[in-house]
Amino acid sequence: MNELYRYLTLAMTAEWRRLPAPERDEHKREFVRAAGSAGRLYAYSLVGTRADADVLLWIVADDLDEIRDLETRLAATRLWTYATRPYAYLAARRRSPYLGDHGHAASEHARPAAGPAGDMPYVVVYPMTKKRTWYGLPHEERTRIMAAHFAVGHRYPDIRIHTGYSFGIDDHEFVVAFEVPDVRRFLALVADLRETEASSYTERETPIFVGAAMSLERALDHVDGAASRAALVS
């Protein structure tokens, strides 16, 4: 069965940031312990890339119960009471219906992976919705258009794509995640994709999240500057 993807962002309130540092540190340790039993939870710092969210969690699960159990544990922590969750998405992994016979190379780029490999320093995540006119095209025509789209992506073999499908289970149709070695490399890919015919059928693909991959402990330390605190006082 295809896995579920849950993307959850956290934004810490000003009240939490004004707490004494030892109290914030204890809140972070408690939160990490609560998340510790989740086998496929990946953390990313949004510090320096977003002003409305601080941490991105990417959860890969076999069923909704697993996701619900994790978020229930997190909700029991003190840090959760000081956090808001400005964005959250749910999607399911599945094979693209447009792979067809347009070539092994392009197909490899479009084939969904089972979650992040953890070997890339950055992730770019965004929800996406197609224009309704897209679905009015014959399937053969959509397959032709997407073949050209996949071919462009294959020119960037160092970028790994994860396409989650959200039809009927979230407000968007897809949630797309890219593991990337450098954000400027991803910028080049998107600039090239804008030239494809498929791009004209995109209705919306915001908000966009650029996260730096790291441990949950370190991502939380980035929120209140604890990662740099020792250097500043030394």
GROMACS elastic network, one bead per residue, 0.5 to 0.9 nm:
[ bonds ]
;  ai    aj funct       b0    kb
    1    62     6  0.75748   500
    2    62     6  0.73109   500
    2    92     6  0.66769   500
    2    93     6  0.53406   500
    2    94     6  0.61424   500
    2   114     6  0.81962   500
    3    60     6  0.64963   500
    3    61     6  0.56224   500
    3    63     6  0.71809   500
    3    91     6  0.87789   500
    3    92     6  0.59335   500
    3    93     6  0.55707   500
    3    94     6  0.82778   500
    3   114     6  0.70408   500
    3   115     6  0.85678   500
    4    59     6  0.80513   500
    4    60     6  0.57795   500
    4    61     6  0.51841   500
    4    62     6  0.60228   500
    4    63     6  0.64799   500
    4    64     6  0.75577   500
    4    67     6  0.87515   500
    4    90     6  0.72660   500
    4    91     6  0.57935   500
    4    93     6  0.61955   500
    4   164     6  0.80551   500
    5    58     6  0.70248   500
    5    59     6  0.57759   500
    5    61     6  0.65807   500
    5    62     6  0.89783   500
    5    89     6  0.80118   500
    5    90     6  0.57967   500
    5    91     6  0.50500   500
    5    92     6  0.57616   500
    5    93     6  0.72314   500
    5   115     6  0.81182   500
    5   164     6  0.68926   500
    5   175     6  0.87316   500
    6    57     6  0.78967   500
    6    58     6  0.58455   500
    6    60     6  0.65237   500
    6    61     6  0.79427   500
    6    67     6  0.74307   500
    6    88     6  0.73452   500
    6    89     6  0.57420   500
    6    91     6  0.65372   500
    6    92     6  0.86979   500
    7    56     6  0.69562   500
    7    57     6  0.57140   500
    7    59     6  0.63511   500
    7    60     6  0.89583   500
    7    87     6  0.80469   500
    7    88     6  0.54394   500
    7    89     6  0.50496   500
    7    90     6  0.65334   500
    7    91     6  0.85589   500
    7   125     6  0.87276   500
    7   175     6  0.88273   500
    8    55     6  0.82511   500
    8    56     6  0.57606   500
    8    57     6  0.50884   500
    8    58     6  0.66080   500
    8    59     6  0.80527   500
    8    85     6  0.70472   500
    8    86     6  0.84626   500
    8    87     6  0.63123   500
    8    89     6  0.66185   500
    8    90     6  0.88729   500
    9    46     6  0.89458   500
    9    53     6  0.62231   500
    9    54     6  0.71694   500
    9    55     6  0.55372   500
    9    57     6  0.61859   500
    9    58     6  0.88760   500
    9    84     6  0.82979   500
    9    85     6  0.54456   500
    9    86     6  0.63561   500
    9    87     6  0.55045   500
    9    88     6  0.61844   500
   10    52     6  0.89354   500
   10    53     6  0.56928   500
   10    54     6  0.57707   500
   10    55     6  0.51480   500
   10    56     6  0.65213   500
   10    57     6  0.81488   500
   10    80     6  0.86824   500
   10    83     6  0.61890   500
   10    84     6  0.58127   500
   10    86     6  0.68216   500
   10    87     6  0.79436   500
   11    52     6  0.66585   500
   11    54     6  0.50037   500
   11    55     6  0.68337   500
   11    82     6  0.86663   500
   11    83     6  0.54648   500
   11    84     6  0.51973   500
   11    85     6  0.61261   500
   11    86     6  0.70026   500
   11   223     6  0.87575   500
   12    15     6  0.82889   500
   12    16     6  0.65511   500
   12    17     6  0.73251   500
   12    53     6  0.77545   500
   12    54     6  0.69710   500
   12    55     6  0.89266   500
   12    79     6  0.83363   500
   12    80     6  0.86834   500
   12    82     6  0.61501   500
   12    84     6  0.64449   500
   12    85     6  0.88508   500
   12   223     6  0.76447   500
   12   224     6  0.88485   500
   13    16     6  0.54119   500
   13    17     6  0.66178   500
   13    18     6  0.89948   500
   13    82     6  0.57784   500
   13    83     6  0.58213   500
   13    84     6  0.72657   500
   14    17     6  0.50342   500
   14    18     6  0.63514   500
   14    19     6  0.89791   500
   14    82     6  0.85558   500
   15    18     6  0.52851   500
   15    19     6  0.67222   500
   15    82     6  0.71786   500
   16    19     6  0.53384   500
   16    20     6  0.87876   500
   16    24     6  0.72188   500
   16    79     6  0.79841   500
   16    82     6  0.57431   500
   16    83     6  0.80726   500
   17    20     6  0.81474   500
   17    21     6  0.84751   500
   17    24     6  0.77207   500
   17   223     6  0.86173   500
   17   224     6  0.63438   500
   18    21     6  0.83803   500
   18    24     6  0.89747   500
   19    22     6  0.83573   500
   19    23     6  0.64777   500
   19    24     6  0.63459   500
   20    23     6  0.54327   500
   20    24     6  0.64452   500
   20    25     6  0.87755   500
   21    24     6  0.50885   500
   21    25     6  0.60917   500
   21    26     6  0.86738   500
   21   224     6  0.87334   500
   21   226     6  0.81927   500
   22    25     6  0.50339   500
   22    26     6  0.62908   500
   22    27     6  0.87372   500
   23    26     6  0.51537   500
   23    27     6  0.63128   500
   23    28     6  0.87317   500
   24    27     6  0.50414   500
   24    28     6  0.62633   500
   24    29     6  0.87239   500
   24    79     6  0.79526   500
   24   224     6  0.85122   500
   25    28     6  0.50997   500
   25    29     6  0.62571   500
   25    30     6  0.86791   500
   25   221     6  0.82836   500
   25   226     6  0.85003   500
   26    29     6  0.50900   500
   26    30     6  0.61812   500
   26    31     6  0.85891   500
   26    79     6  0.89921   500
   27    30     6  0.52022   500
   27    31     6  0.62126   500
   27    32     6  0.87210   500
   27    77     6  0.73733   500
   27    78     6  0.58958   500
   27    79     6  0.51935   500
   27    80     6  0.87944   500
   28    31     6  0.50572   500
   28    32     6  0.61801   500
   28    33     6  0.86168   500
   28    78     6  0.87171   500
   28    79     6  0.66685   500
   28   217     6  0.71992   500
   28   220     6  0.66655   500
   28   221     6  0.80773   500
   29    32     6  0.51505   500
   29    33     6  0.62228   500
   29    34     6  0.86914   500
   29   217     6  0.75632   500
   30    33     6  0.51328   500
   30    34     6  0.62765   500
   30    35     6  0.87580   500
   30    77     6  0.65334   500
   30    78     6  0.77712   500
   30    79     6  0.79527   500
   31    34     6  0.50958   500
   31    35     6  0.62975   500
   31    36     6  0.85152   500
   31    73     6  0.87542   500
   31    74     6  0.64173   500
   31    76     6  0.88558   500
   31    77     6  0.59518   500
   31    78     6  0.77716   500
   31    79     6  0.65729   500
   31    80     6  0.78993   500
   31   217     6  0.89719   500
   32    35     6  0.50940   500
   32    36     6  0.58775   500
   32    74     6  0.88346   500
   32   216     6  0.67308   500
   32   217     6  0.65750   500
   33    37     6  0.77246   500
   34    37     6  0.70373   500
   34    38     6  0.85057   500
   34    70     6  0.78937   500
   34    73     6  0.57783   500
   34    74     6  0.58380   500
   34    76     6  0.83809   500
   34    77     6  0.75074   500
   35    38     6  0.57014   500
   35    39     6  0.88810   500
   35    41     6  0.78303   500
   35    70     6  0.68310   500
   35    71     6  0.86064   500
   35    73     6  0.74066   500
   35    74     6  0.66940   500
   35   216     6  0.87755   500
   36    39     6  0.75085   500
   36    41     6  0.85863   500
   37    40     6  0.89807   500
   37    70     6  0.83515   500
   38    41     6  0.59008   500
   38    59     6  0.82775   500
   38    66     6  0.84443   500
   38    67     6  0.89551   500
   38    70     6  0.68288   500
   39    59     6  0.89140   500
   39    60     6  0.85304   500
   39    61     6  0.88115   500
   40    58     6  0.81704   500
   40    59     6  0.59126   500
   40    60     6  0.53849   500
   40    61     6  0.70910   500
   40   115     6  0.82836   500
   41    57     6  0.67048   500
   41    58     6  0.57614   500
   41    60     6  0.65475   500
   41    61     6  0.88763   500
   41   216     6  0.89439   500
   42    56     6  0.82922   500
   42    57     6  0.57234   500
   42    58     6  0.50593   500
   42    59     6  0.64114   500
   42    60     6  0.84920   500
   42   116     6  0.79079   500
   42   118     6  0.81415   500
   42   213     6  0.77924   500
   42   214     6  0.80005   500
   42   215     6  0.75836   500
   42   216     6  0.75584   500
   43    55     6  0.71471   500
   43    56     6  0.59242   500
   43    58     6  0.64635   500
   43    59     6  0.88504   500
   43   211     6  0.85221   500
   43   212     6  0.83402   500
   43   213     6  0.62316   500
   43   214     6  0.59984   500
   43   215     6  0.59233   500
   43   216     6  0.51572   500
   43   217     6  0.88292   500
   43   218     6  0.89854   500
   43   219     6  0.68675   500
   44    54     6  0.87699   500
   44    55     6  0.58363   500
   44    56     6  0.50802   500
   44    57     6  0.64371   500
   44    58     6  0.81596   500
   44   122     6  0.80017   500
   44   123     6  0.78029   500
   44   210     6  0.85772   500
   44   214     6  0.57522   500
   44   215     6  0.75716   500
   44   216     6  0.73973   500
   44   219     6  0.62397   500
   45    48     6  0.83774   500
   45    49     6  0.86630   500
   45    54     6  0.62480   500
   45    56     6  0.63596   500
   45    57     6  0.89651   500
   45   210     6  0.84500   500
   45   211     6  0.52166   500
   45   212     6  0.50911   500
   45   213     6  0.66900   500
   45   214     6  0.71935   500
   45   216     6  0.85274   500
   45   218     6  0.82707   500
   45   220     6  0.77603   500
   45   222     6  0.71210   500
   45   223     6  0.80105   500
   46    49     6  0.54232   500
   46    50     6  0.56967   500
   46    51     6  0.83423   500
   46    53     6  0.65378   500
   46    55     6  0.53005   500
   46    56     6  0.66767   500
   46   209     6  0.73741   500
   46   210     6  0.64796   500
   46   212     6  0.67273   500
   46   219     6  0.83122   500
   46   222     6  0.89477   500
   46   223     6  0.87074   500
   47    50     6  0.63215   500
   47    51     6  0.77273   500
   47    53     6  0.78983   500
   47    54     6  0.55485   500
   47    55     6  0.75278   500
   47   211     6  0.79584   500
   47   212     6  0.84168   500
   47   219     6  0.85444   500
   47   222     6  0.68723   500
   47   223     6  0.67819   500
   48    51     6  0.77497   500
   48    54     6  0.88363   500
   48   211     6  0.89938   500
   49    53     6  0.89996   500
   49    54     6  0.88826   500
   49   209     6  0.74689   500
   49   210     6  0.61044   500
   49   211     6  0.73381   500
   50    53     6  0.58799   500
   50    54     6  0.71059   500
   50   208     6  0.89596   500
   50   209     6  0.71802   500
   50   210     6  0.77598   500
   50   211     6  0.89305   500
   51    54     6  0.76151   500
   52    86     6  0.73584   500
   53    56     6  0.78350   500
   53    84     6  0.86135   500
   53    85     6  0.78739   500
   53    86     6  0.68287   500
   53    87     6  0.82125   500
   54   219     6  0.83131   500
   54   220     6  0.82671   500
   54   222     6  0.83945   500
   54   223     6  0.61832   500
   55   211     6  0.79497   500
   55   216     6  0.86805   500
   55   219     6  0.65785   500
   55   220     6  0.72794   500
   55   223     6  0.78198   500
   56   209     6  0.82981   500
   56   211     6  0.69810   500
   56   219     6  0.88515   500
   57   216     6  0.85512   500
   58   115     6  0.87550   500
   58   116     6  0.87350   500
   59    67     6  0.74358   500
   59   115     6  0.86010   500
   60    67     6  0.82755   500
   60   114     6  0.79864   500
   60   115     6  0.64306   500
   60   116     6  0.89437   500
   61    64     6  0.72730   500
   61    65     6  0.86983   500
   61    66     6  0.61280   500
   61    67     6  0.64900   500
   62    65     6  0.84890   500
   62    66     6  0.70265   500
   62    67     6  0.86655   500
   63    66     6  0.57008   500
   63    67     6  0.70856   500
   64    67     6  0.51263   500
   64    68     6  0.60697   500
   64    69     6  0.84939   500
   65    68     6  0.50165   500
   65    69     6  0.59482   500
   65    70     6  0.85148   500
   66    69     6  0.52368   500
   66    70     6  0.63171   500
   66    71     6  0.88090   500
   67    70     6  0.52160   500
   67    71     6  0.62929   500
   67    72     6  0.85676   500
   68    71     6  0.52320   500
   68    72     6  0.60203   500
   68    73     6  0.86312   500
   69    72     6  0.51015   500
   69    73     6  0.63085   500
   69    74     6  0.87452   500
   70    73     6  0.52028   500
   70    74     6  0.63235   500
   70    75     6  0.86326   500
   71    75     6  0.59876   500
   71    76     6  0.87117   500
   72    76     6  0.65507   500
   73    76     6  0.53225   500
   73    77     6  0.72091   500
   74    77     6  0.55345   500
   74    78     6  0.87801   500
   74    79     6  0.84287   500
   74    80     6  0.65271   500
   75    78     6  0.79923   500
   75    79     6  0.84537   500
   75    80     6  0.55313   500
   75    81     6  0.74320   500
   76    79     6  0.87586   500
   76    80     6  0.72374   500
   76    81     6  0.83745   500
   77    80     6  0.54930   500
   77    81     6  0.71492   500
   78    81     6  0.53678   500
   78    82     6  0.70269   500
   79    82     6  0.53220   500
   79    83     6  0.64210   500
   80    83     6  0.50049   500
   80    84     6  0.76344   500
   81    84     6  0.80294   500
   85    88     6  0.70408   500
   87   207     6  0.89587   500
   89   127     6  0.78875   500
   89   166     6  0.84902   500
   89   170     6  0.68118   500
   89   171     6  0.83559   500
   89   172     6  0.84976   500
   89   175     6  0.74101   500
   90   164     6  0.82295   500
   90   165     6  0.84121   500
   90   166     6  0.64956   500
   90   169     6  0.69378   500
   90   170     6  0.61136   500
   90   174     6  0.89965   500
   90   175     6  0.77818   500
   91   163     6  0.86013   500
   91   167     6  0.81525   500
   91   169     6  0.72764   500
   91   170     6  0.74319   500
   91   173     6  0.85578   500
   91   174     6  0.69156   500
   91   175     6  0.64153   500
   92   163     6  0.84635   500
   92   164     6  0.50672   500
   92   165     6  0.50870   500
   92   166     6  0.64715   500
   92   174     6  0.88734   500
   92   175     6  0.89684   500
   93   112     6  0.66723   500
   93   113     6  0.80353   500
   93   114     6  0.75083   500
   93   162     6  0.80857   500
   93   163     6  0.67579   500
   93   165     6  0.62508   500
   94    97     6  0.88531   500
   94   111     6  0.84962   500
   94   112     6  0.66658   500
   94   163     6  0.79744   500
   94   164     6  0.71366   500
   94   165     6  0.71036   500
   95    98     6  0.86663   500
   95    99     6  0.81386   500
   95   110     6  0.81280   500
   95   111     6  0.62098   500
   95   112     6  0.62906   500
   95   163     6  0.88923   500
   96    99     6  0.59045   500
   96   100     6  0.89880   500
   96   110     6  0.68511   500
   96   111     6  0.68959   500
   96   112     6  0.78357   500
   96   163     6  0.85435   500
   97   100     6  0.74434   500
   97   143     6  0.80827   500
   98   101     6  0.88683   500
   98   102     6  0.89566   500
   98   110     6  0.88598   500
   98   139     6  0.81985   500
   98   140     6  0.86375   500
   98   142     6  0.72227   500
   98   144     6  0.81951   500
   98   146     6  0.65024   500
   98   147     6  0.74583   500
   99   102     6  0.67539   500
   99   103     6  0.83303   500
   99   106     6  0.80432   500
   99   107     6  0.57123   500
   99   110     6  0.72385   500
   99   111     6  0.81608   500
   99   143     6  0.71846   500
   99   146     6  0.80946   500
   99   147     6  0.73409   500
   99   150     6  0.88048   500
  100   103     6  0.81336   500
  100   107     6  0.82423   500
  100   143     6  0.69547   500
  100   147     6  0.84334   500
  101   104     6  0.79033   500
  101   107     6  0.84046   500
  101   147     6  0.89633   500
  102   105     6  0.85957   500
  102   106     6  0.70927   500
  102   107     6  0.73510   500
  102   143     6  0.85067   500
  102   144     6  0.81148   500
  102   147     6  0.60174   500
  102   148     6  0.89052   500
  103   106     6  0.57661   500
  103   107     6  0.61957   500
  103   108     6  0.87591   500
  103   147     6  0.84464   500
  103   151     6  0.89726   500
  104   107     6  0.50068   500
  104   108     6  0.61166   500
  104   109     6  0.88896   500
  105   108     6  0.52950   500
  105   109     6  0.68181   500
  105   150     6  0.87181   500
  105   151     6  0.76985   500
  105   154     6  0.67176   500
  106   109     6  0.52757   500
  106   110     6  0.65067   500
  106   111     6  0.88054   500
  106   147     6  0.71089   500
  106   148     6  0.85925   500
  106   149     6  0.86667   500
  106   150     6  0.51120   500
  106   151     6  0.51252   500
  106   152     6  0.82806   500
  106   153     6  0.75038   500
  106   154     6  0.57450   500
  107   110     6  0.50829   500
  107   111     6  0.60122   500
  107   147     6  0.84944   500
  107   150     6  0.72415   500
  107   151     6  0.86147   500
  107   154     6  0.87805   500
  108   111     6  0.52745   500
  108   112     6  0.85854   500
  108   150     6  0.89453   500
  108   154     6  0.80708   500
  109   112     6  0.81099   500
  109   150     6  0.65772   500
  109   151     6  0.82322   500
  109   153     6  0.65853   500
  109   154     6  0.58085   500
  109   157     6  0.77097   500
  109   159     6  0.89263   500
  109   160     6  0.74594   500
  109   161     6  0.70051   500
  110   150     6  0.64184   500
  110   153     6  0.83689   500
  110   154     6  0.87868   500
  110   161     6  0.72679   500
  110   162     6  0.82550   500
  110   163     6  0.81242   500
  111   161     6  0.82727   500
  111   162     6  0.81025   500
  111   163     6  0.84982   500
  112   115     6  0.84655   500
  112   161     6  0.70926   500
  112   162     6  0.53313   500
  112   163     6  0.60811   500
  112   164     6  0.80773   500
  113   116     6  0.75126   500
  113   117     6  0.87468   500
  113   160     6  0.84800   500
  113   161     6  0.76109   500
  113   162     6  0.59269   500
  113   163     6  0.83260   500
  114   117     6  0.85966   500
  114   162     6  0.80268   500
  115   118     6  0.88452   500
  115   162     6  0.72323   500
  116   119     6  0.80889   500
  116   120     6  0.86333   500
  116   123     6  0.89610   500
  116   160     6  0.85989   500
  116   162     6  0.80199   500
  116   177     6  0.89997   500
  116   178     6  0.88832   500
  116   179     6  0.72138   500
  117   120     6  0.76138   500
  117   179     6  0.84444   500
  118   121     6  0.78805   500
  118   179     6  0.83725   500
  118   213     6  0.75827   500
  118   214     6  0.89307   500
  119   179     6  0.84240   500
  119   181     6  0.88089   500
  119   213     6  0.88743   500
  120   123     6  0.75522   500
  120   159     6  0.88366   500
  120   160     6  0.89726   500
  120   179     6  0.58373   500
  120   180     6  0.57928   500
  120   181     6  0.54648   500
  120   182     6  0.86643   500
  120   212     6  0.89667   500
  120   213     6  0.73199   500
  121   179     6  0.76813   500
  121   180     6  0.67930   500
  121   181     6  0.58019   500
  121   182     6  0.74978   500
  121   211     6  0.85409   500
  121   212     6  0.58759   500
  121   213     6  0.52475   500
  121   214     6  0.79451   500
  122   178     6  0.82598   500
  122   179     6  0.58855   500
  122   180     6  0.53250   500
  122   181     6  0.62926   500
  122   182     6  0.68729   500
  122   183     6  0.72595   500
  122   210     6  0.69882   500
  122   211     6  0.56001   500
  122   213     6  0.54583   500
  123   177     6  0.66842   500
  123   178     6  0.54603   500
  123   180     6  0.58961   500
  123   181     6  0.86336   500
  123   183     6  0.85371   500
  123   209     6  0.79318   500
  123   210     6  0.58454   500
  123   211     6  0.52428   500
  123   212     6  0.65463   500
  123   213     6  0.69661   500
  124   176     6  0.81110   500
  124   177     6  0.55290   500
  124   178     6  0.51033   500
  124   179     6  0.66102   500
  124   180     6  0.74740   500
  124   183     6  0.82131   500
  124   186     6  0.83642   500
  124   208     6  0.70361   500
  124   209     6  0.55258   500
  124   211     6  0.63854   500
  125   175     6  0.71029   500
  125   176     6  0.56699   500
  125   178     6  0.64697   500
  125   179     6  0.89063   500
  125   207     6  0.84795   500
  125   208     6  0.58979   500
  125   209     6  0.51045   500
  125   210     6  0.66479   500
  125   211     6  0.81835   500
  126   174     6  0.84540   500
  126   175     6  0.57128   500
  126   176     6  0.55349   500
  126   177     6  0.66339   500
  126   205     6  0.62212   500
  126   206     6  0.59349   500
  126   207     6  0.59067   500
  126   209     6  0.62454   500
  127   171     6  0.89974   500
  127   172     6  0.61935   500
  127   173     6  0.75196   500
  127   174     6  0.56515   500
  127   176     6  0.61602   500
  127   177     6  0.87971   500
  127   204     6  0.79240   500
  127   205     6  0.55162   500
  127   206     6  0.61322   500
  127   207     6  0.69694   500
  127   208     6  0.76589   500
  128   172     6  0.60565   500
  128   173     6  0.61014   500
  128   174     6  0.50848   500
  128   175     6  0.59836   500
  128   176     6  0.71819   500
  128   202     6  0.75608   500
  128   203     6  0.75991   500
  128   204     6  0.55650   500
  128   206     6  0.69810   500
  129   171     6  0.89716   500
  129   172     6  0.55981   500
  129   173     6  0.50355   500
  129   174     6  0.63945   500
  129   175     6  0.88440   500
  129   202     6  0.63314   500
  129   203     6  0.55001   500
  129   204     6  0.53042   500
  129   205     6  0.65646   500
  130   133     6  0.82302   500
  130   134     6  0.66778   500
  130   135     6  0.84103   500
  130   173     6  0.73384   500
  130   174     6  0.88098   500
  130   201     6  0.58366   500
  130   204     6  0.70054   500
  130   205     6  0.88829   500
  131   134     6  0.55974   500
  131   135     6  0.77602   500
  131   200     6  0.87202   500
  131   201     6  0.53601   500
  131   202     6  0.56981   500
  131   204     6  0.83202   500
  132   135     6  0.56042   500
  132   136     6  0.69569   500
  132   201     6  0.82918   500
  132   203     6  0.84525   500
  133   136     6  0.50545   500
  133   137     6  0.69302   500
  133   201     6  0.74019   500
  134   137     6  0.56591   500
  134   138     6  0.89284   500
  134   142     6  0.75813   500
  134   198     6  0.89092   500
  134   201     6  0.59818   500
  134   202     6  0.85577   500
  135   138     6  0.76984   500
  135   139     6  0.81897   500
  135   142     6  0.82671   500
  136   139     6  0.87270   500
  137   140     6  0.81841   500
  137   141     6  0.63052   500
  137   142     6  0.64114   500
  138   141     6  0.52761   500
  138   142     6  0.64419   500
  138   143     6  0.87090   500
  139   142     6  0.50933   500
  139   143     6  0.61095   500
  139   144     6  0.86519   500
  140   143     6  0.50601   500
  140   144     6  0.62875   500
  140   145     6  0.87706   500
  141   144     6  0.51050   500
  141   145     6  0.63022   500
  141   146     6  0.86429   500
  142   145     6  0.51057   500
  142   146     6  0.60746   500
  142   147     6  0.84854   500
  142   198     6  0.84319   500
  143   146     6  0.51615   500
  143   147     6  0.60392   500
  143   148     6  0.88933   500
  144   147     6  0.51680   500
  144   148     6  0.68258   500
  144   149     6  0.89322   500
  145   148     6  0.55448   500
  145   149     6  0.65265   500
  145   150     6  0.89300   500
  145   196     6  0.81890   500
  145   197     6  0.63958   500
  145   198     6  0.59059   500
  146   150     6  0.60124   500
  146   151     6  0.83941   500
  146   197     6  0.84309   500
  146   198     6  0.64355   500
  147   150     6  0.51714   500
  147   151     6  0.61431   500
  147   152     6  0.88408   500
  148   151     6  0.50106   500
  148   152     6  0.65017   500
  148   153     6  0.88921   500
  148   196     6  0.71634   500
  148   197     6  0.80592   500
  148   198     6  0.82007   500
  149   152     6  0.54418   500
  149   153     6  0.66600   500
  149   154     6  0.89756   500
  149   193     6  0.67967   500
  149   196     6  0.62559   500
  149   197     6  0.77328   500
  149   198     6  0.64610   500
  149   199     6  0.84322   500
  150   153     6  0.50368   500
  150   154     6  0.62785   500
  151   154     6  0.50984   500
  151   155     6  0.68530   500
  152   155     6  0.54429   500
  152   156     6  0.75751   500
  152   189     6  0.78027   500
  152   192     6  0.70951   500
  152   193     6  0.66781   500
  152   196     6  0.83339   500
  153   156     6  0.55668   500
  153   157     6  0.74790   500
  153   159     6  0.82406   500
  153   161     6  0.89402   500
  153   189     6  0.69816   500
  153   192     6  0.87029   500
  153   193     6  0.77323   500
  154   157     6  0.55872   500
  154   159     6  0.87808   500
  155   158     6  0.88202   500
  155   189     6  0.84252   500
  156   159     6  0.57424   500
  156   160     6  0.86127   500
  156   185     6  0.83875   500
  156   186     6  0.87035   500
  156   189     6  0.70224   500
  157   160     6  0.72276   500
  158   179     6  0.86206   500
  158   180     6  0.69979   500
  158   181     6  0.71074   500
  158   185     6  0.89521   500
  159   178     6  0.65537   500
  159   179     6  0.58402   500
  159   181     6  0.71133   500
  159   185     6  0.82701   500
  159   186     6  0.74779   500
  159   189     6  0.88596   500
  160   177     6  0.83039   500
  160   178     6  0.54691   500
  160   179     6  0.50591   500
  160   180     6  0.67008   500
  161   176     6  0.72990   500
  161   177     6  0.59026   500
  161   179     6  0.65300   500
  161   180     6  0.88621   500
  162   175     6  0.83983   500
  162   176     6  0.58555   500
  162   177     6  0.50191   500
  162   178     6  0.61341   500
  162   179     6  0.81799   500
  163   174     6  0.68622   500
  163   175     6  0.61729   500
  163   177     6  0.63788   500
  163   178     6  0.85721   500
  164   173     6  0.86014   500
  164   174     6  0.54693   500
  164   175     6  0.50100   500
  164   176     6  0.59702   500
  164   177     6  0.80385   500
  165   169     6  0.87739   500
  165   172     6  0.86240   500
  165   173     6  0.60540   500
  165   175     6  0.64607   500
  165   176     6  0.85157   500
  166   169     6  0.53648   500
  166   170     6  0.54418   500
  166   171     6  0.75686   500
  166   172     6  0.60378   500
  166   174     6  0.50321   500
  166   175     6  0.69688   500
  167   170     6  0.66842   500
  167   171     6  0.80410   500
  167   172     6  0.69548   500
  167   174     6  0.72340   500
  168   171     6  0.76361   500
  168   172     6  0.83886   500
  168   173     6  0.77682   500
  169   172     6  0.83642   500
  169   173     6  0.86305   500
  170   173     6  0.73068   500
  170   174     6  0.87624   500
  172   175     6  0.74149   500
  172   204     6  0.89533   500
  175   205     6  0.89782   500
  178   186     6  0.83099   500
  180   183     6  0.66408   500
  180   185     6  0.73883   500
  180   186     6  0.65953   500
  181   184     6  0.88258   500
  181   185     6  0.72740   500
  181   186     6  0.83416   500
  182   185     6  0.53038   500
  182   186     6  0.67969   500
  182   187     6  0.89550   500
  183   186     6  0.50872   500
  183   187     6  0.62732   500
  183   188     6  0.88224   500
  183   210     6  0.79901   500
  184   188     6  0.63645   500
  184   189     6  0.87680   500
  185   188     6  0.52307   500
  185   189     6  0.65380   500
  185   190     6  0.89384   500
  186   189     6  0.50080   500
  186   190     6  0.62654   500
  186   191     6  0.85587   500
  187   190     6  0.52481   500
  187   191     6  0.61358   500
  187   192     6  0.87017   500
  188   191     6  0.50916   500
  188   192     6  0.63163   500
  188   193     6  0.86797   500
  189   192     6  0.52043   500
  189   193     6  0.62020   500
  189   194     6  0.87476   500
  190   194     6  0.61807   500
  190   195     6  0.89545   500
  191   194     6  0.52689   500
  191   195     6  0.71718   500
  192   195     6  0.55243   500
  192   196     6  0.73544   500
  193   196     6  0.53442   500
  193   197     6  0.86165   500
  193   198     6  0.81422   500
  193   199     6  0.67251   500
  194   197     6  0.80849   500
  194   198     6  0.82722   500
  194   199     6  0.55176   500
  194   200     6  0.80193   500
  195   198     6  0.85564   500
  195   199     6  0.71132   500
  195   200     6  0.88297   500
  196   199     6  0.56229   500
  196   200     6  0.76701   500
  197   200     6  0.57763   500
  197   201     6  0.76720   500
  198   201     6  0.55991   500
  198   202     6  0.73139   500
  199   202     6  0.55091   500
  200   203     6  0.82520   500
  202   205     6  0.74056   500
  204   207     6  0.89710   500
  205   208     6  0.73837   500
  206   209     6  0.86790   500
  212   219     6  0.85327   500
  213   219     6  0.83523   500
  214   217     6  0.81952   500
  214   218     6  0.63778   500
  214   219     6  0.63097   500
  215   218     6  0.52889   500
  215   219     6  0.62057   500
  215   220     6  0.87089   500
  216   219     6  0.50211   500
  216   220     6  0.61901   500
  216   221     6  0.85743   500
  217   220     6  0.53799   500
  217   221     6  0.63123   500
  217   222     6  0.88406   500
  218   222     6  0.62517   500
  218   223     6  0.89061   500
  218   226     6  0.87862   500
  218   227     6  0.70842   500
  219   222     6  0.51669   500
  219   223     6  0.67908   500
  219   227     6  0.88924   500
  220   223     6  0.52522   500
  220   224     6  0.73576   500
  220   225     6  0.87839   500
  220   226     6  0.83601   500
  220   227     6  0.88255   500
  221   224     6  0.59199   500
  221   225     6  0.59343   500
  221   227     6  0.51753   500
  221   228     6  0.84772   500
  222   225     6  0.50093   500
  222   226     6  0.62654   500
  222   227     6  0.56786   500
  222   228     6  0.80115   500
  223   226     6  0.76285   500
  223   227     6  0.86883   500
  224   227     6  0.80809   500
  224   229     6  0.89643   500
  225   228     6  0.54636   500
  225   229     6  0.60320   500
  226   230     6  0.74451   500
  227   230     6  0.74142   500
  227   231     6  0.84896   500
  228   231     6  0.54856   500
  228   232     6  0.64144   500
  229   232     6  0.52241   500
  229   233     6  0.64715   500
  229   234     6  0.87068   500
  230   233     6  0.54586   500
  230   234     6  0.60962   500
  231   234     6  0.53207   500
